[in-house]
Amino acid sequence: MEKRLADIDWSLVQSFVAVAETGSLSAAARKLGASQPTLGRHIRTLESHLGQELFQRQARGFELTGKGQELLSPARAMAVAMTELSLRAAGQENRLEGDVRVACSVFMAHHVMPGIIAQIRLEEPAIQIDLLPSDQSENLLFREADIAVRMYRPEQLDMITRHLGDIGLGMFAAQSYLDRKGRPQNADDLRHHDIVGYDANDDIIREMRRMGIAAKRDWFAVRCDNQSAYWELVRAGCGLGFCQRNVALKTENIEEVPIDFPLPVLPVWLTAHEALRHTPRISRVWSLIEGALKPFVS
């Protein structure tokens, strides 16, 4: 089977691996930046070429058949080899131009990165930036991103990472909310206020319990896991909420709420694949991002 696989167009194998790993055409299309019909056509072409049915089409998505399971391992090996070839080739480029894909959280993409990217474009107009807002971990090994800005240390192999520092958090609220409900002065006062919480994410509850506050999910009348939408809820006056201080302190009609307990910090890590880190255009974007983030971290 591996010999037959080696004779097939690489794009068909790439599509096969993506659908096998995500379980659906739509998710695979998002991962590869392709269209759903294109991936469907690739799967049908591959199955026709091999004379085998690779997936069972089900209501909940695509499930590998026995033959598909047999092919997945050599297909992944082929994907790794092709990615390594691409990385090594890209790492030899000497031009200070071309595309650089930058991944970061949705919140950073909305509130921090636009200004940084505008400055990069001003200084290096021959470099095009693809911004990937996502709270998932893009796979730098497979070039889903060239550089990642993360609030945790990436653990993928063959990566170069640098801890730029930490971003402080604070508690904030809209002035309209504080005028209406009063301004809390300590942790005990929080019991009499609305706090915007998370939905499935229990980080806020865990942190409040760590500080001795017996928080539970129904304390929060409004909940949202998307960080940018969460901040908009706070800005609209839905209650007290947490935010990066560097962003919140620049926001009009928002006040910081003084509290008598420490808040955690967000570590900021810059990451790139070691084979690409010193490619001129990627090295340049790395340096510009690093310099632009320094005012935000301590």
Secondary structure, DSSP 8 states (H G I E B T S, - for coil): -HHHHHTS-HHHHHHHHHHHHHSSHHHHHHHHT--HHHHHHHHHHHHHHHTS--EEEETTEEEE-HHHHHHHHHHHHHHHHHHHHHHHHHHT---S-EEEEEEE-HHHHHHTHHHHHHHHHHH-TTEEEEEEE-SS---GGGTS-SEEEESS----TTEEEEEEEEEEEEEEEEHHHHHHH----SGGGGGGS-BEE-SS--HHHHHHHHTT----GGG-SEE-S-HHHHHHHHHTTS-BEEEEHHHHTTSTTEEE---SS---EEEEEEEEETTTTTSHHHHHHHHHHHHHHGGG--
